[in-house]
Structure formats: C-alpha cells, structure tokens
Amino acid sequence: MSTLPASATSDAQQQNSHLTTPAPAAPATPAPLTPQDVLADGQEQAEFNGVLVRKGSIAAFIGNAKALENLEPGTSEHEAVAQQIRDLKPALDALELFDVVEIKNPDVAALLASGPR
C-alpha cells in the first residue's frame, strides 16, 4: 500500500477543495417544551387543531380513568365518569395524546373507541 507524502496530500486536498460540497446543516434540535410554552400563566384554555381545550383536560382524563377502575359498571357513578371520559376525547384527540400514549385499561380504551375520532 502506498501513501502520499503529507505535502502531496495537502496539495491534492487544496486543488480539489472546490469539488467538495459543504455538508448539509443538521436539522435544528427542538428546544424542550415547558407548560408555560403551551399555556401561559393565567390562561385557562387554548385552541389546538381547531378544538378549544381547557387546562387540566389531561389531568381530568387521568383522574377519571383511574376512578373508573373502582366503580361498578351499570351504576350512575360509573356512567357519569364514563361520560366525562367520552366528553374529554375531542380535546385529547386535538392534543394528539393518543399518538404518543397507549391506553392500557381495556374499559377506558373501549370508551374512547366507541366515539368518533
């Protein structure tokens, strides 16, 4: 294997430098998103994908999903919590929650699947 002397390599690189194209710029790394970026302090709601979403919608969904586990199906309490989950679905869809979160509770998943998406 032959190698060029360092001076020859340097000369060759200089002569061919016009033939190389600059490397494409790396895509910008997104900055971390904070809650204040999504909803400013004092703001109660915002529009996402054409749907007005109140702050606390995700927390309400989680609380209702957990409550549903402890309620007897067919009771008025169970139906009230189930209805609230169904009512929250459009906001959660607008936030694209289900694009990144999988619902493990089959009862909650069935409630979400029963409505339009």
N, C-alpha and C positions, 0 to 999 in steps of 0.2 A: 504494500500500500504506500503510495507516495503522497507526500504532503507538500503544500506550497510553503515557501518561507513566509514568515509573518508579514514581511513588507509586501510580498506579492498578493497575499490575501487582502491586505489593507487596500492596495491599489485596485484590485478587482472589485472590491466592495464599493469603492469610491466611483469607479467607472460605471457600475450597474445600479447605483443608488437611484437613478431616475426611473429604473424599471420596476421598482417595488412600489406597491401602493400602501398607503398608510392603513394600519389595522382599523377596522370599524370601531367606533366608540362603543363601549359596553353600555347596555341599557341602564338607565338611572335606577338605582335601588330605591324602592319606595320607602318613605320615612314611616316610622311607626305611627299608627293612628291612635289618638287618645280620645276618651269620651268627649272632651271639650271640642275636638275637631268635628265630631258628628253632631253634637247638640250643645250649643253654647250655654254657659251658666245662665240660669233664669229662663231658658227656652223650654217650653213644655211639649212641643211637637214639631215635626218637620215632615216634608213630603219626600218620599222615596219611591222611585219608579211609579209616580202618579198616584200614590196612596198616602194619605195623611196618617202618620204613625205617632202615637203618643209615647213620651218617655216612659219607661217601665214596662213596655209591652213584652219584652223578652223575660223579664223577671216575673211578670204576671203569668206568662205561659208556663214557666218552670214551676212556679208555686202551684198552679192548677194541675199540672201533670203529676206532681208528687201527691197532691191531695186526692186525686182520682184513684190512686193505688189503695187508699184506705177507705173508700166509700163503696157501699153495697150497690151494685148495678140495679137499676129499676127504682131507686129511691129518688125523691125530689132533690136531695142534695147532690147526688151523683149527676142527675140530669142538668142541674144548674151549672156545675163545674164543667161538664162536657160541653154545654152550650157556650160557655165562656171560651173554652179552647177553640171551638169552631169559629166563634166571633173574632178571635185573635189571628186566625190563619191568614187572612189577606195581608195584614201588617207584616207577619213573619215571612210570607212569600215576597213581599215588596222589599224586605231587608235581605232577601236571599239566604235566610238562615238555613234552609234545608239543602242548600248547595254545599254546605260545609259541616252540617250536623246530621247525624243519623239518630232517629228516634228508636230507642231500644224497647220501650214499653209497647207491647202489641195493641193494647186498648187505645192508647194515645195515637199510635200510628194509624189505627183503623178510623178513628175520629177525623184525623187530618186527611185521610184518603177519601173519606165519604163526601167531602165538599169539593167545589171547583178549585182548580189551581190556575 
